[in-house]
Amino acid sequence: MYKIENFFPGSHLCFPYAVHSSLIIADRSTGTVVTDGYQVYHKLAKECQDLKVAGCWIHARRPFAEFINSVGQDTAKGFIAQEAYSIIMEIMHIDNTFDDLSAADCQKQRQLIPSEKVDAYFAWAKQKYSQVTHNSTIGKALAYSINQKEYLRVFLSDGHVPMDNNYAEQAIRPFTIGRKNFVMIESSNGAKASAILYSLVETAKANMINTFEYFNLLLTEIPQHMDDKDLRFIDDLLPWSPRVQKECPSRYKKS
């Protein structure tokens, strides 16, 4: 199960089922895939003209964070890992300040400070890589950033693209936590049904509505339209519709 996301006209998350993620991407070969350095995605991007791959900065940061955790914060001070971690965190912190901007404005802002800092990071990484053992933990971590430079820079030229895929990983976490409960799904149809339910639940959560009340509304309203040929009633049941927002407010929704 994999996550596909779109933010227009409201946030909706789709969890299609396939035996491999590349089959889903090949079938929906437009848009941007925010991922780690898995080469299958890069190969697909070369084959699909309208598909773009963006690198995830969390994955670039992770090996440095793991090194710091392994030796301790105090010991790591002054090490390359700590410096790399600090640089990446600074870039991400700056980018987070653009969260409330439109995609166009976000792109403009990214071309200012973040772009310069990203350039400086890769120049620094290349310099440090020449000073370390390439097969060491830090050498491999630096090599990852250097090799993924093309993809890690994509966010700078597109205000819609996030710096990382953390949001996607958080959205699939409930599924990964509960997957041992799904051993009874013995067919592709059962897996697809599960994917549909997950899509509905996570879309409801993304639109800040009460999931229980939303399903209660769906199961009450949809049976009344089973014989309808006009399906426009569904528009009124979408998570971002005024009716659903009013009738199914989340207790945790920000004012």
N, C-alpha and C positions, 0 to 999 in steps of 0.2 A: 504494500500500500504506500502511495506516495502523494505528496501534497502539491496542488497547483492553486495559485492564488491570483485574484484580480481585485482591484479596489473600486471598480466602476460598475453600476452607479452606487453600490454599497459594497462593503467588504464581503466577499464570498470565498470560501475555501472548498476546493474539490479534492477528494481523496480517491482517485481512480485506482482500480485493482489491476495489476499485471504481474507476470512472473518476474519481470525485470524492469527497472526504471527506464532503461533505454527504449523499451517498446512504447511506453507512454509518451516520451519526448518525441520519438520518431513520428508518432501518430498525431502529435500536436506541435508540429515543427515551426512554431512562431513564438516570439517573445524572448525572455531572458531567463536563463537557468542560473541561479546563484548556488554555487556548490564548492566542494573542495577540489583538489587536483586530480580527481578521478579521470583518467584519460579517455574513457568511453564517451563522456560528455563533450570533450574537445573534438573527438573524431566526428561525432554527430553534428556539431556546429559547423564543421568544414563541409559536411555533406548537405546540410540544410541551410539554404541561403538566408532565410528569415529567422534563424535561431542564433541567439547570442549567448555566450557563456561569461558569467562574471564570477570572479574569485571571492571567497569568503575570508575576511580578515580575521575572524575568530580562529579559523583553522591555521592561519599563518602565525597567529599569536600563541596558539596552544602549546607547541613544543617548548617555547621559552618559559611559559607559565609552569609547565610540568617540571622543567629543570629547576626553576626557582623553588618550587614546592619540595623537590627532592633534597635540596641542599639547605633549605631554610632561607628566610628573608635576609637575615643578617649576613650570612655567608655569601649570598648572591650579590651583595652590594659591590658595585664596581665591575661586575662580570658583564660580558657581552649580552647574556640572556636578559639581565635586568635592564640594560640600556635599550635593547630591542623592544622589550615589553613596554617600557615607559614611552617610547616613541609612538608605538602603535596605539597605546591607550590615549595619548594626547590627540592623535588624529581622529580617533573614534569619538572622543569627548567633544571635539570641535564640530564634527559632523552631527552629533546628537542635537546640537543647538539649532539645527535646520529642520527639525522634525515637523514643525508647524507651518513650514513654508510650502508653497505650491511647488510642483516638480520643476517648473521653469526657473523659479527663484532659487530653489535648492541647487540646481545646476550652476547658476551664476555664482552663488556663494562658494560652491566647491572649487570653482576655477580660481578663486582667490587664495586664501590661506591653505586649505587642505591640499590643493594641487602642489604647491611648493614643498610642503612637508612630506608628501608622498615621494616626490622626486628626490628629496634629501635622504629619505629612508632607504631607497633602493641604491643610491650612490654609497651610503654608509654601509649597507649590507654587503655590497660588492667588495668594498675595501676590506671589511672585517673577514670576509670569506677567504681572502687571499692570505690571512694571517693565522688561520686555524687549520687543524687537521680535517680534511674534507669528510672523512668517515666518522668523525666524532658526533656527539649529540648536537652540539651547537653548529657544527659544519653542515649537518643534514638540515637543521632548522633554517639556517641562512640560505641554503641551496633551494629549499622549498619556496621561500619568498622570491628569490631571484628567478627561478624557473616559472613561477606563476605571475610574474610582473605584468604581462599583457592582460591577464584576467583580473588581477587585483586592482588595476587602474580603471576598469570599466565604469565603476560607480561615479567617477569624476565627470564623465561625459553624458550621464543620464540621471536626471533627478528622480526618476521612478525606482532606480535600483538601489537597494540598501547595501551597506558595507558588509553585511554578514547575513547568514541564513538562520540566525538564532530564533527568529519568530516562527519559521517553518519547523524547526526542531522542537520548539515548545508546543506547537500545535499537534505534532504527532506523538508527543510524550504520553498522553493518556492511552493511545493505542499500543505503544511499545510496552508500557507498564502492564497492560491487561492481556497481552497476546497469548499468554499461557492458557487463558480462559477460552481461546478460540480454537482449541484442538478439535472441537466437534464440527467445525466448518469443513465438510468433506468434499465440497465442490466449488467450482469457480463461481457459480451462481450465488452460493452462500457468502462467499468472500465479497462479491460485488454488492450484495444486499448490506453487508456490514459496512462497506465503504460508503454507501449512500447515507446510512445513519450517521456515520462519523462526519460526513460532509455537512449534514444538517446541524448537528450538535456544535461543531467548531465554527460554523458560519453564524449561528445564533450567538455564541460567545464573542465572536469578533465584532458583532454589532451591538454588544452590550445589552442583551435582553435576557430575561429569565428563561433558561432552557426548558424547565419543567412546564412552565405556563405556556411556552411556545408550542411544545408538543401536544399539550392539552388542547390548545386552540386548533392545531392542524387536524388532530383526530376527531375533533367535534365538527369542524367546518367541511373538510374534504368529503366525508360520507354524504353530505347533503348535495353534492355536485357530481355524483358518480355517473349520472346520465346526461350531464351537460356536454354539448358539443362546443360551446363557447368557453374557452379555458382562461378568459381574462380575469376570472375571479382569483386566479393564482397570484396575480400581481399584488393583490391586497393582502396576501399571506406571506410575502417575502419578508425576511428579517428586517430590512431597512424601510419597509413601508410605514407610513404614519400610523396606521391602525395597530400594527404589531408593536411598534415602539411605544404606543400609548397603553395597550392592553397587557403587555408583557415586560414591564420595566425591570431591569436588574437591580437588585439591592445594592450592588457595588458600583453602579454607574456613576461616573463623575458628574458633578453639577456644572 
